Structures are given as structure tokens and as C-alpha cells.
Amino acid sequence: MNVFSRLPNLARSADRWRLHPWAAAAGTAWADLLAVLLPTACVVCGTADCSLCPGCRRTVRRSGTRPYYAQDGAEMLPGVENAADGVCWLDADAPELLPVTAAGRYAGSLARVLLAYKNHGHTDLAGVLRPMLAGALHQAVADAGGLTGSGNTGLVLVPVPATGRARRRRGYNPLGMLLSALRSGSLLPAGTAVEPLVTFTVRRPRQLLRPSAPSAAAAGARSQKSLGRSGRRRNVYGTMTAGESGSLAGIRCLVIDDVLTTGATIAETTRALRAAGARVEGAVVLAATTAPSCDASNTREECNPDPDTSRNRNVRR
């Protein structure tokens, strides 16, 4: 009898052990011990002994079940790229802003969970955020494929790079962890791949002695959170690269970030990709500070019945 023929018996024995009353008691005792040694509380409501209590977990999950278009109000976003002539608009007066699909709104419970996951070491909250990001990715990829008529083939998911200072402070890359888990769990949209095509530019020796604004931003000298609208753009402009001009010709991309505020970081990532010849179809974020005015599953006609009365940028054509 080989080991494979014994697997069903081993599985039944494991189930009996797991369902035995003393096993449940041992698990409870272990949880109580961890609560004493490593006390924790719900990051939303403060309930003891769990990072996210069942009630708050349900609330957070519900907040990310309907992806929406979040580009309206993010004034730093670039414009879409014209499929006919390759022209793209780079200011807020563009006929149409780069579409950004958000899993939920950055407010309330979701905002607290994201902050705890990103900045306070609560990596155990990744399990709540992963399905939200996956849903937004599937919606955005379906939209991007529908525009070109080429399906999902060849679409590359490009995460916004994290600064070295942020990685050292946190000890991990929050966005990278989520995308890696989706890839290993086969939860990414079909025909897509995660590739870190964009990196921060390398400073030259003279810049190391007298860093300019872009090089200082690449080193993580100033946080985007502390800057105003124009300061955010200056802080990141020219700090990223995706390679030499033409090196990414023919590649279609979606930019992936965690939170959308003004759109300055997504704009710089998009600029770097387009400078290397890539075509950026849109962006995906876990949460956005702008309020939803239309679900991503709706059409332009449903969201804006009279296109002559207003110019709705929250939906794709």
C-alpha cells in the first residue's frame, strides 16, 4: 500500500481530529494565550482580541462589492489616449480623464482597515482586501478589453512603485502583497499578468550631494499626504521611469494603486509608461476619496441620460 492510497483515510482522521471537542478547546486556549501575549483590537470598533470583528468585516466587504468610476474630482489625472492618433491629454481640461475603477470609497470602515493594513502592520487584513481588489480588476479589465475588441489578451497590470523609505518603514509592500496573493491564488483576470514595469529613477552622484525635488521624492523625502495639489504634482513629476523610449511599444497596461486622491501618483506612473511606448488603458485602486456617481457596471447612457447637459467623466464610453 503506497502513501497515495492512504490519503482518504488520513483526510478522514484529520476531520475527526478537527471536529473533536478537545481540539476546539485547544484552539480556544491558544487564541486566549495569544490575546494575552499579543493583545489586539478591531481596527474599526475596538472590539478586543481580533483585528477585525465579524460585524465590521461584513461592513467592509459590503463597501467593496460594487466597483465604481472614481476619476471625477481627481484633478491631477492625465487624459485618455486617442486610439486613432496616439495623442493623449495631460491636463484636467482633457475631453475625458483616464478612467479609474475603485473597489470602494475611502471613508469610514474601509479607510480604517486600509490604514491599519498599510501603516500599522496588520497584514492579517489582506484577506478582506484581496477580493475587493480582484473585483475591481475584473471590472476594469473587462472594460479595457471591450474598448479595443481584443479581449483580455496581453493586458499588463502595473503596480505603482513604493518608495524605498516606505518599504523600510513598513517592512513590506502592501500593494505587492495583495497582487502576489491574487496571482498565486489564480484570482487575476484571465490573460493578465502583474509586472513591475515602473521604477523610481536612479540619482546621479551630483544629485546625491544636492538632490532636486524629483530625486528627493524618489528617495521618499516627502510624503504625498502632507502636500497640496500643486505640491503633489511637483513632488512626483519626473521621478519614475519605465525604460527607454519605445521599449514597451505595443504593450497595454492598467496602473494599480491603493488609494486615489488627486491622481498625481497615477499620473506620473502613466507618464513613465507612455514615455516608454506603452498604452495605458486606465487604473484600478482599492479606494478613492471621491464619492461614486456611477457603478462601473452601468453604461454612459444610464449614468448620463442627456450628454448635452453635463460632461460625465465617471463612466467609460
N, C-alpha and C positions, 0 to 999 in steps of 0.2 A: 504494500500500500504506500503510494507516494504522498507527498505533502499536499498536493492539489486535491486528492480525493478526500482529504481530511478537512478541507476548508469549510464545507457546510456544517460539520459538527462543531468546529471551532467558533463559527459565527453564532450558532445556537447557544453555545456555552457562554459567549460574550454577552448575548442578550439576557440570559438568565442572571448573569452576574450584575449587569447594569440595572436590571429591574428588581433586584433583591432589596428588601428593606434596609439591610445594613449598609449596602452600597450608597443608598440615598442619604443615610445618616452620616456616612463618612464624608460625602460631598458637602453636606451642610456644615459639618465640623471644620472642613478645610476652608470653606468660604468664611466662616466665623473667625478663623485664625488669621486669614488674610485681611479681614476687616480691622483686626486689632493691630497687626504689624504694618499694614499699608492702608490706612483709613482713606476713604474716598466718599464722594457725594455726587449726586446728579448735577451735571453742569448747568441744568436749566432750572430745576425747582429746589435743589439742595437735599433731596431725599438721601439718607445715609446708605452706605455700603454698595453703591453702584454708580458707574459713571453716567448712566442714562437710565432712568427708571422706565418701566413699561409704558406708563401713560405718556411721558414725554417722547419716548421712542416712537409711539404711534403718531403723535402730533408732528414730529419731524418728518416721518415718512410720508404723511399726507401732504406736507408742504412741498414735496418734490415729485408728485405724481403727474403733474400737468406742465410740461416744459412750455416756456413762452418766449417771445421775441423781446429782447431787452436793450436793443441798440438805441432806442429813442431816449434822449437825455444824456447819453454818453458822448459828450461833445468832442472828445479827442479821437474818436474812431475815424479811420480812413473811409473812403468811399469804395463802392464795389468796382470791380474791374470789368470794363466793357468787353464782352466776348468777341465783338466784331473787330475792334481795332487795338485791343490790349490796353486802352487808356484807362487809368484809374484816377479818381478824385481823392484828394488828400485833406479836405477841409470839411467843416460842418455844413457848408453850403452845397455839398455834393447832392446830385439828384437823388441818390439813395446811399445810405450808410451801409458799411459792411454788416451783414446780418449776424447777430449774436443770439444763440439759443441758451437760455438759462434754465436750470433744473428747478430753481425756486427763488424766492425773494430773500435778500439779505436783511432779515429782520427777525425779531423775536427768538423763538427756539432754535431755528436754523442758524442764525447768526452766532448764538452762544455755542452751539455744537461745533461750528466751523472754527471759531476762535480757540476753543479747547483743543481741537484736533491739530490745528496749525501751530499754536504758540505755547501750549501748556502740556505737551507730551501725551495727550490722550489718544494714542494710536489705536486703542481699542474701539474708538468711534468710527473707524474706517468702514466697518461692516454696515453702518447706517448710511454712509455717504456713497458707497460704491454703486448700489442700484440706482440712486438718483442720477449720478454721472452717466451711468450706462444708458438710462432712458433718454437723457438729453443728447447723448452721442448718436443714438439710433435715429432720433428725430432729425438732427442736423445732417447726418449722412444721407438719409432718405431725401431730404430737400436738395442737397448738393447734387445727388445723382439724377434727380428729376430735372434739374436745370440743364444739364449737359446731355441728357439722354444716354449716358454711358454707365448707368447703374453705380455700384459702389466700387468698381474696379479701380485700383491704383490710388485711392484716396489715402493720404498720409495724415495721421494725427500728430501734430507738432506741439508739445508742451512748452509753455513759456518757461525759459530757464530761470532757475533760482540763483540768487547771488551767493558767492562764497561765504559772505558774512552770515546770511540767513541759514545756510546749511550747517555752519559751525555752531551757531547759537542753538538751533533745534536738535541737531544730531541726526536728522533725517530729512528727506524731501517729501513733504505731504502729497503734492500732486503726483510725483513719480510713484509713490507707494500705491496710490489708488489705480493709476493706469497699469502698473505691473500686475496688480491683483486681477484686474479685468482681463488682461491678456492671458495670464496663467489659468484663469477660470473659463476661458473661451467665451467671454461675455462682450467682447468688442463687436461692432457691426461687421458683417461679412465683407471680405475684400479690403479691409483696412489694416493698417499697421501703425504702431507707435514708433516714431523716430525722432530723437532729439536733434533736429537739424539746425537749430539756432543756439548759438553760444554767445557769451559776452566777449567783446573784443579784448585782445591782449595788449596791455600797455607797453610802450617802448621805454627804454631806460631813462630818457629825458622826462617822460611823463611820470615816471615813478618819483622823481625828485620834485616836480611841480605839476601835480595832477590837474587836468582840466575838469570841467563839470561832467562831461560824459565819462571820462575814465574814473572819476571818483564815484560816479553812480555804479559803474561796473563792479567796483570793489565793494559796493554796498555801504558807501559812506553815509548816505542819507536815505531814510525810509520814505517811500511814496506817501505814507499816511500823513506825514507832517507837512506836506506841501499843498499849495493851491493849484488851480487849474493850469496856469502857465508854467508854474514851477515843476509840475509833474512832467510836462512835455519836455522842458529843458533838461530835467534830471535823467531822462532815459534816451533822449534822441541821440542816435549815432553810437549807442553803447553795445549794440548787438550785430552779429554777422551770421550769415548762412553760407558763406563761401564766396568764391569768385563769381563775377557776373556770368550768367549762362550755365553755371554748374548744376542748377536744378531745373533746367528747361524741360517742360513737359510734365512736371510733377504738380498734382493738385493737392492742396493742403486744407486742413482745418486747424486753427490755432486753439489750444486748450489752456484755460486758466482756471483759477479757483474762484475769484471774486471780480466782478466788473463794477467799477466806479465811474471814472471819467473815460476809460478806454485807452489811456496813454501807453500802458504796457503792451496791450494787444496791438496798438498802432505801430509801436516800434518793432515788435516781432513780425508783423505783416510787412513792414518796410524792408526788413532784412531778407525775408523770403522772396519778396518781389524783386529786390535788387539782384538776387541770385538766379532769377528767371522762373521761379515757381508761381503758380496761380493759386491765390488764397480765396477759397470759396466762402469762408465765414469763420466763426469762432463759437466755442462752447465753453460755458462756465457753470460751476456748481450753483452760484448765487449771484444776484445782481441787486444793486441798490435801487434801481429804477423799478417802479411798480408795473405789473403786467397790464397791458391794454388789450392783449390778444393771445390766446393759446396758440402754440406752434402748429397744432393740428388744424387750425382754421385757415381759410383761404383769404386772399386780399379782399374779395368781394364781400365775404361775411363780416370782416372787420371794418371795412370802409365802404359802405354801400354807394356813397356818392364821392368818387375820387376827385371831383372838381371842387369840392368844398374844403378838403383838407388833404395834406400830403402825409399819409400814414407810413412811417418808416418801420413800424414794428412787425411787418409781415413781408414774406417774400413773394415775388411775382411767380 
